[in-house]
Amino acid sequence: MSLSTANSLCLLHASDSRLDALDYVSEAFAEAVLDGVEVEAIAEAAIATALRELVAAHGEERVAAVVQTWPERLRGGEFSSRLRQ
């Protein structure tokens, strides 16, 4: 996968639509928790749904290349909700 392909998949990261999407997903999570659904179940369903949509739009190989960056990003705290010092 070329660098431009990875960048094009990550453009959403810097856009206003990403913030809107995060608001929608956060609201859905909150509603599901209020209905008694476990957070882990919601999270797993959200990841599976997101990957299915990305694969449909970009194909397995392009999405797999992006997903390969997740361990480093996770360890770097990109997805942590707590403040890092």
VOVO-582621 format. One record per residue (C-alpha): residue number from 1; residue in three letters; x, y, z. Coordinates in Angstrom, 2 decimals. Example, Ala and Ser with C-alpha at 12.3 -4.5 7.8 and 13.67 -1.06 7.14 Angstrom:
# VOVO-582621
+-----+------+---------+---------+---------+
!  nr ! rest !    east !   north !      up !
+-----+------+---------+---------+---------+
!   1 !  ala !   12.30 !   -4.50 !    7.80 !
!   2 !  ser !   13.67 !   -1.06 !    7.14 !
+-----+------+---------+---------+---------+
This chain:
# VOVO-582621
+-----+------+---------+---------+---------+
!  nr ! rest !    east !   north !      up !
+-----+------+---------+---------+---------+
!   1 !  met !    0.00 !    0.00 !    0.00 !
!   2 !  ser !    1.38 !    3.38 !   -0.91 !
!   3 !  leu !    1.75 !    6.24 !    1.52 !
!   4 !  ser !   -0.89 !    8.21 !   -0.40 !
!   5 !  thr !   -3.37 !    5.35 !    0.01 !
!   6 !  ala !   -2.77 !    5.27 !    3.75 !
!   7 !  asn !   -3.12 !    9.03 !    3.89 !
!   8 !  ser !   -6.37 !    8.98 !    1.92 !
!   9 !  leu !   -7.87 !    6.46 !    4.36 !
!  10 !  cys !   -6.76 !    8.67 !    7.26 !
!  11 !  leu !   -8.08 !   11.96 !    5.85 !
!  12 !  leu !  -11.21 !   11.50 !    7.90 !
!  13 !  his !   -8.99 !   11.82 !   10.96 !
!  14 !  ala !   -8.44 !   15.53 !   10.32 !
!  15 !  ser !  -11.90 !   16.45 !    9.11 !
!  16 !  asp !  -14.90 !   18.03 !   10.74 !
!  17 !  ser !  -16.97 !   15.04 !    9.68 !
!  18 !  arg !  -14.83 !   12.87 !   11.96 !
!  19 !  leu !  -15.86 !   14.97 !   14.93 !
!  20 !  asp !  -19.50 !   14.70 !   13.90 !
!  21 !  ala !  -19.13 !   10.94 !   13.51 !
!  22 !  leu !  -17.55 !   10.63 !   16.94 !
!  23 !  asp !  -20.50 !   12.52 !   18.43 !
!  24 !  tyr !  -22.96 !   10.12 !   16.77 !
!  25 !  val !  -21.07 !    7.03 !   17.91 !
!  26 !  ser !  -20.67 !    8.38 !   21.45 !
!  27 !  glu !  -24.39 !    9.06 !   21.63 !
!  28 !  ala !  -25.19 !    5.55 !   20.38 !
!  29 !  phe !  -22.84 !    4.08 !   23.00 !
!  30 !  ala !  -24.48 !    6.10 !   25.77 !
!  31 !  glu !  -27.97 !    5.02 !   24.70 !
!  32 !  ala !  -26.96 !    1.37 !   24.50 !
!  33 !  val !  -25.38 !    1.49 !   27.97 !
!  34 !  leu !  -28.56 !    3.05 !   29.35 !
!  35 !  asp !  -30.44 !    0.13 !   27.78 !
!  36 !  gly !  -28.17 !   -2.32 !   29.60 !
!  37 !  val !  -25.83 !   -3.36 !   26.79 !
!  38 !  glu !  -22.26 !   -4.02 !   27.96 !
!  39 !  val !  -19.70 !   -1.48 !   26.76 !
!  40 !  glu !  -17.39 !   -4.23 !   25.47 !
!  41 !  ala !  -20.19 !   -5.69 !   23.34 !
!  42 !  ile !  -20.97 !   -2.28 !   21.86 !
!  43 !  ala !  -17.31 !   -1.61 !   21.16 !
!  44 !  glu !  -16.77 !   -4.97 !   19.45 !
!  45 !  ala !  -19.89 !   -4.48 !   17.33 !
!  46 !  ala !  -18.79 !   -0.96 !   16.39 !
!  47 !  ile !  -15.32 !   -2.15 !   15.34 !
!  48 !  ala !  -16.74 !   -5.04 !   13.32 !
!  49 !  thr !  -19.25 !   -2.77 !   11.61 !
!  50 !  ala !  -16.63 !   -0.14 !   10.87 !
!  51 !  leu !  -14.23 !   -2.68 !    9.40 !
!  52 !  arg !  -16.97 !   -4.19 !    7.25 !
!  53 !  glu !  -17.83 !   -0.73 !    5.87 !
!  54 !  leu !  -14.17 !    0.16 !    5.25 !
!  55 !  val !  -13.53 !   -3.15 !    3.48 !
!  56 !  ala !  -16.60 !   -2.59 !    1.30 !
!  57 !  ala !  -15.28 !    0.85 !    0.35 !
!  58 !  his !  -11.53 !    0.16 !    0.07 !
!  59 !  gly !  -10.94 !   -3.61 !   -0.01 !
!  60 !  glu !   -9.27 !   -5.97 !    2.40 !
!  61 !  glu !   -5.64 !   -5.18 !    1.59 !
!  62 !  arg !   -5.95 !   -1.42 !    1.98 !
!  63 !  val !   -7.84 !   -1.74 !    5.26 !
!  64 !  ala !   -5.43 !   -4.39 !    6.56 !
!  65 !  ala !   -2.54 !   -2.00 !    5.92 !
!  66 !  val !   -4.25 !    0.69 !    8.00 !
!  67 !  val !   -5.15 !   -1.75 !   10.78 !
!  68 !  gln !   -1.48 !   -2.78 !   11.00 !
!  69 !  thr !   -0.73 !    0.71 !   12.35 !
!  70 !  trp !   -3.15 !    0.26 !   15.28 !
!  71 !  pro !   -0.80 !   -1.42 !   17.79 !
!  72 !  glu !    1.67 !    1.47 !   17.64 !
!  73 !  arg !   -1.13 !    4.03 !   17.79 !
!  74 !  leu !   -2.72 !    2.22 !   20.75 !
!  75 !  arg !    0.55 !    2.06 !   22.64 !
!  76 !  gly !    1.13 !    5.73 !   21.85 !
!  77 !  gly !   -2.09 !    6.66 !   23.62 !
!  78 !  glu !   -3.97 !    7.90 !   20.56 !
!  79 !  phe !   -7.14 !    6.11 !   21.65 !
!  80 !  ser !   -6.83 !    6.66 !   25.41 !
!  81 !  ser !   -9.44 !    8.79 !   27.09 !
!  82 !  arg !   -7.32 !    9.55 !   30.12 !
!  83 !  leu !   -4.80 !   12.37 !   30.12 !
!  84 !  arg !   -1.24 !   11.30 !   29.43 !
!  85 !  gln !    1.68 !   12.96 !   31.16 !
+-----+------+---------+---------+---------+
